[in-house]
Amino acid sequence: MNVPPFDIQPVLMGEHVMLRPLLASDYDALFAVASDPEIWAMHPFRDRYKRDVFDEFFAGAIASHGAFVILNKATDKIIGGTRFDCYDPNTQEIEIGWTFFATAYWRTGINREVKALMLNYIFQFVRIVVFQIGATNFRSRTAVERLGAKLVLEHKRHHGGQMHDYTTYHLTREDVLTGVLASSLVSMPL
């Protein structure tokens, strides 16, 4: 793993959410969110709502040193998680992924706010943000396409002892300025 020469776990503060580094002590609250099977219905790992499957996911998040919990600022409750990972200094890329929210926050603008916070921060350091999305996860694919991301690859990926169909999207600073976040990222340097 390439360690970035910048912090990939800053505290990011928005109007409605705060992203802060994931802690081991967040396990119970994050699992309470993740234990809803509906969250994972389109995901390649549809059983991530099960404790033993989530345990591996959580351990990977902690080990990444780039994972966040997403908190509702009004209630200070954990409503989801996300992460930066897979930094490549040669291509100046980093992946944003492993994102999930409690279903009560779907279609509320929260995902858009989270992505705006992450992109505003990370584009200070990288040229390309990568999204790896299960090929049948149309909810997530549509969300990143709305951000301006471009499909660059359809492929099979070995993950968790299984082969899955995946898609890879790339998002550049210029692409963001054509997507739904353009108004919130206009001041983002190119």
Salt bridges, closest charged atoms under 4 A:
GLU15 OE2 - HIS16 NE2 3.62
ASP26 OD1 - ARG20 NH2 2.79
ASP85 OD2 - ARG83 NH1 3.84
GLU113 OE1 - HIS16 ND1 2.97
ASP165 OD1 - LYS156 NZ 2.57
ASP175 OD1 - LYS150 NZ 3.33
